Amino acid sequence: MPHYKITTDDGAGFQGANDSIEFSDTKAATDDAQVALAEMAREKLPNGKRASFGVQVENEAGKSVYRADLEFSAHSEADIEREEGEADVAAQDVAATLWAGPLD
């Protein structure tokens, strides 16, 4: 059976196992990497408003055959209200520019 190396990034940079793991095929290795990605997110969250996770799978030759990233972003009620207010101001600025016509 082929061997694969899976490296993970829980936000602190990629960290890999020293040994490769035997899987029946590339799909089995990538499925395992996806599970690892979900487990990292479950273990680290909730932990603030932002988090980034990643996994990478390399085959026996050291060639990357799979990479996945997961970005988490949370917004509180205050964040949502602020963002909506900023969007309203930006929309008003665009509308005012459009109503003013082309600049000479």
Beta strands, then each sheet from edge to edge (+ up, - down):
strand 1: 3-9
strand 2: 14-16
strand 3: 21-22
strand 4: 50-58
strand 5: 64-73
sheet 1: 2+ 1- 3+
sheet 2: 2+ 1- 4+ 5-
end
